[in-house]
Amino acid sequence: MKVTARTLICACLFVLFLPPQTKAQFNVYHPFPDSNAVWGMGSACLDGQCGDAAYIQNYYAGDTLIAGILYKKVQTIYVITSNNGCCSPPGIMIPGYIREDTIAKRVFLRLDGMNTDTLLYDFALQLEDTLKGFLGNCYVWTVQSIDSVVVGSSFRRRINFYDFGDCNDLSIIEGIGSTMGLIGCMTPAFEGGSGLRCFSVDGEVLYNAPAPCGPDIIPCDIQLAVEPGISGLRQLPVQIAPNPAMGTVAIDFDPILLPVEVSITDMAGKILIREVIFKEHSTIDISSLAKGLYVVQVEQDGSVISSGKIIKQ
């Protein structure tokens, strides 16, 4: 493409007359909040002409030390908002621990059962770089463009991987995470999926998903479970070890829940392993699975009561 002198002059004038605070923000890294952060997601599924929906909330639940390193503990709330008995809205935003390297502009994740950290976000990615780490196990994504988005009163770097249309764009945003949520797998939604609806700090909503996905601040409300018409509050305490795993994984259950049905699916929702569990401490053989990221769902009487992710090495 031919660039004229007039184009260059216009571009320079545009930058020159930006407010000083705006120009400075383009070169400033915006880290994750220190405390009181909430990520609110919407989740839905479709089975033919019948569908169901849920809200998912990730929130900081204090600090913890692991091997002398400080992490933020992330907890999850899952709330059914439409229960027609059609299908189970994805609810795989499992609890975990995150830490940030602000110099490298990277965020790391550790789940229960993991002995080491895994890369969650790399905000230093450039055009045509490939997504790596935890989210890279979901699907192969390459950076298509880089721009900025307003979060609160500041501009944040946004790295874009793909845009499938309304409510289904795949991006990561400095200081927030991905458009799928904090620990949401970045996969295109076909008959089911979830997406970030809002992000708040100290009770103030700093980011809303653009229309037609938003504004929707309900999943950022700390009183999520008592909103009118919303029921079925569930924590998601799946205990899976080791994670990552190669041969078998151990899964612990509260004996009051037994028996339960455990399914392991790929990121598109295809069931690869399904077993009925009668014991409090059980193991499942995953040696037949290819390397990658999988979803573990626990069902009781046809309803998903817990879910988690596992990495097959």
C-alpha positions in Angstrom: 0.0 0.0 0.0 1.4 3.4 -1.0 1.8 5.8 1.9 1.6 9.5 0.8 3.3 12.4 2.6 -0.2 13.8 3.4 -1.1 10.5 5.2 2.0 10.7 7.3 1.4 14.3 8.2 -2.2 13.5 9.2 -1.0 10.6 11.4 1.6 12.7 13.1 -0.9 15.5 13.8 -3.4 13.0 15.2 -0.8 11.8 17.7 0.5 15.3 18.4 -2.9 16.6 19.5 -3.9 13.6 21.6 -4.2 14.5 25.3 -0.9 13.9 27.1 -2.4 11.4 29.5 -3.8 9.4 26.5 -0.5 9.3 24.7 1.3 8.1 27.8 -1.2 5.2 28.3 -0.2 3.6 25.0 3.3 2.8 26.5 2.3 2.0 30.0 1.7 -1.6 31.1 -1.5 -2.0 33.2 -1.2 -4.9 35.6 -3.9 -7.0 37.1 -5.6 -5.5 40.2 -4.1 -6.2 43.7 -7.5 -7.1 45.3 -11.3 -6.9 45.1 -11.5 -7.9 41.4 -14.5 -9.6 39.9 -14.8 -11.2 36.4 -18.4 -11.8 35.3 -19.2 -14.2 32.5 -22.3 -15.3 30.7 -22.6 -19.0 29.6 -25.1 -20.7 27.3 -25.8 -23.9 25.4 -28.2 -25.0 22.7 -29.6 -28.5 22.0 -31.7 -28.2 18.9 -34.3 -25.6 19.6 -33.9 -25.8 23.4 -31.3 -23.8 25.4 -30.1 -23.1 28.9 -28.0 -20.3 30.4 -25.8 -19.5 33.4 -23.7 -16.8 35.0 -20.1 -17.5 36.1 -18.2 -15.3 38.4 -14.4 -15.4 39.2 -13.2 -13.3 42.1 -10.1 -12.8 44.2 -10.3 -14.7 47.4 -7.1 -13.4 49.1 -3.4 -14.1 48.8 -1.6 -17.3 49.4 2.1 -18.5 49.4 3.2 -21.4 47.3 6.9 -22.4 47.6 7.5 -18.9 49.0 5.9 -17.1 46.1 2.8 -14.9 46.5 -0.2 -15.8 44.4 -3.8 -14.4 44.1 -6.4 -17.1 44.9 -9.2 -17.2 42.4 -12.6 -18.7 43.3 -15.6 -19.5 41.1 -19.4 -19.1 41.5 -21.7 -20.8 38.9 -25.4 -19.8 38.8 -28.0 -21.3 36.5 -30.3 -18.6 35.1 -32.3 -20.7 32.7 -33.0 -24.4 33.6 -35.1 -26.0 30.8 -33.3 -29.3 31.2 -31.9 -29.0 27.6 -28.2 -29.0 28.2 -25.5 -27.9 30.6 -24.1 -24.4 30.1 -20.3 -24.5 30.2 -19.0 -23.8 33.7 -15.3 -24.6 33.5 -13.9 -21.4 35.0 -12.3 -23.5 37.8 -10.6 -22.1 40.9 -6.8 -21.5 40.7 -3.9 -19.3 41.7 -2.4 -16.6 39.6 0.8 -14.5 39.8 2.1 -11.7 37.5 5.5 -10.8 36.2 5.0 -7.1 35.4 8.5 -6.8 33.8 7.9 -9.6 31.3 4.2 -8.6 31.0 3.1 -12.2 31.8 0.5 -13.8 34.0 1.0 -17.3 35.3 -1.6 -19.9 36.5 -1.4 -22.8 38.9 -4.3 -25.2 39.5 -4.7 -27.7 42.4 -2.6 -30.7 41.6 0.0 -28.8 39.5 3.6 -28.8 40.7 4.7 -25.9 38.5 3.1 -22.8 37.0 1.9 -22.6 33.4 1.7 -19.4 31.3 -1.8 -17.9 31.3 -1.3 -14.6 29.5 1.5 -13.0 27.6 0.7 -9.3 26.9 4.0 -8.8 25.1 2.8 -10.7 22.0 3.3 -9.1 18.6 1.6 -9.5 15.2 1.6 -13.1 13.9 2.8 -14.5 17.3 1.1 -17.7 18.4 -0.8 -18.0 21.7 1.2 -20.3 24.1 0.7 -21.8 27.5 -2.5 -22.8 29.2 -4.8 -21.1 26.6 -2.6 -22.3 23.8 -3.7 -25.9 24.7 -7.3 -25.0 23.9 -6.7 -24.2 20.2 -4.1 -22.7 17.9 -4.5 -18.9 17.7 -2.3 -16.4 15.9 -2.3 -12.6 16.7 -4.3 -10.9 13.9 -4.2 -7.3 15.2 -3.3 -5.2 18.2 -5.2 -2.1 19.4 -6.5 -0.6 22.6 -9.8 -0.5 24.5 -11.0 1.8 27.3 -11.1 0.2 30.8 -12.2 2.6 33.4 -10.3 5.8 32.7 -7.4 4.3 30.9 -6.5 2.7 27.5 -5.4 -0.9 27.7 -3.6 -2.9 25.1 -5.8 -5.4 23.4 -4.4 -8.3 21.4 -6.9 -9.8 18.9 -6.8 -13.3 17.7 -10.1 -13.7 15.8 -13.6 -12.2 15.5 -16.4 -14.7 14.8 -19.1 -12.0 15.0 -21.4 -10.7 17.8 -20.4 -11.8 21.3 -17.7 -14.2 20.0 -14.5 -12.2 19.5 -11.3 -13.7 20.9 -8.9 -11.2 22.4 -6.8 -10.6 25.6 -6.8 -7.3 27.4 -4.1 -5.9 29.7 -5.1 -6.1 33.4 -8.3 -8.1 32.7 -7.6 -11.3 30.8 -9.5 -12.7 27.8 -12.9 -11.9 26.3 -13.8 -15.5 27.4 -13.1 -14.6 31.0 -10.2 -14.8 33.4 -9.5 -18.5 33.0 -11.9 -19.2 30.1 -10.7 -21.3 27.2 -10.5 -19.3 24.0 -12.6 -21.4 21.6 -15.3 -20.4 19.1 -18.8 -21.0 20.4 -21.0 -23.2 18.2 -23.7 -25.0 20.3 -22.3 -23.7 23.6 -19.8 -21.3 25.1 -19.1 -18.5 27.5 -17.9 -14.9 27.4 -16.8 -12.0 29.6 -19.7 -9.7 30.3 -18.1 -7.3 32.8 -15.1 -6.7 35.0 -15.1 -4.7 38.3 -12.6 -3.6 41.0 -13.8 -2.4 44.4 -17.4 -2.7 43.3 -16.9 -0.4 40.3 -17.5 -1.8 36.9 -14.5 -0.8 34.7 -15.4 -2.8 31.6 -18.6 -4.0 29.9 -18.8 -6.2 26.9 -19.9 -4.2 23.8 -23.4 -4.5 22.4 -25.2 -6.8 21.8 -23.4 -8.8 24.5 -23.6 -6.0 27.0 -23.9 -4.0 29.1 -24.6 -6.8 31.6 -23.3 -6.1 35.1 -25.3 -8.8 36.9 -22.5 -11.4 36.9 -20.2 -8.8 38.5 -22.6 -8.3 41.5 -21.3 -9.9 44.7 -25.0 -10.7 45.5 -25.2 -12.8 42.3 -27.0 -15.7 44.0 -30.0 -13.6 45.3 -30.9 -11.8 42.0 -34.6 -12.4 41.1 -35.0 -15.4 38.9 -31.5 -16.7 39.5 -31.1 -20.0 41.4 -28.7 -22.9 41.8 -25.6 -21.4 43.3 -22.7 -23.9 43.0 -19.1 -23.8 43.8 -16.9 -25.9 41.6 -14.4 -27.7 43.8 -13.1 -30.4 41.5 -9.9 -31.9 42.9 -7.8 -33.5 40.1 -4.3 -34.7 40.5 -1.8 -34.8 39.0 -2.4 -32.0 36.6 -0.9 -32.1 34.0 -1.1 -35.9 33.7 0.1 -38.6 31.4 -1.6 -41.9 32.4 -4.2 -41.8 35.2 -5.7 -39.0 37.2 -7.1 -39.1 40.7 -10.4 -37.3 41.5 -11.7 -36.9 45.0 -15.4 -36.5 45.8 -17.6 -35.7 48.8 -19.1 -39.1 49.6 -22.5 -37.4 50.1 -22.6 -36.8 46.3 -22.0 -40.4 45.2 -22.8 -42.0 42.8 -21.8 -39.5 40.1 -21.1 -39.7 36.4 -17.8 -38.2 35.2 -17.3 -37.2 31.6 -14.1 -36.0 29.9 -14.6 -34.0 26.8 -12.5 -32.1 24.3 -12.9 -28.3 24.0 -15.6 -28.7 21.4 -17.7 -30.7 23.9 -17.3 -34.1 22.4 -17.4 -36.8 25.1 -14.3 -39.0 25.0 -14.5 -40.8 28.3 -17.5 -41.4 30.6 -17.6 -43.4 33.8 -20.0 -43.8 36.7 -18.1 -43.3 40.0 -19.2 -45.0 43.3 -16.0 -44.3 45.4 -14.9 -41.2 47.3 -11.3 -41.6 45.9 -11.3 -42.7 42.3 -8.9 -42.8 39.3 -9.6 -42.5 35.6 -7.3 -43.7 32.8 -6.6 -40.9 30.3 -3.6 -42.6 28.5 -5.7 -42.9 25.3 -6.2 -39.2 25.0 -4.0 -37.1 22.7 -1.9 -34.3 24.2 -3.9 -31.1 25.0 -6.6 -29.5 27.2 -9.7 -31.3 28.3 -12.8 -30.6 30.4 -13.9 -32.8 33.3 -17.6 -32.6 34.2 -19.3 -34.3 37.2 -23.0 -34.9 36.9 -25.6 -36.0 39.5 -29.1 -36.9 38.4 -28.5 -35.4 35.0 -27.2 -32.0 36.2 -23.6 -30.8 36.2 -22.6 -30.2 39.8 -18.9 -29.5 39.2 -16.3 -29.2 36.4 -12.7 -28.6 35.8 -9.9 -28.7 33.3 -7.0 -31.1 32.9 -3.9 -31.0 30.7 -2.8 -34.3 29.0 0.9 -34.4 28.4 
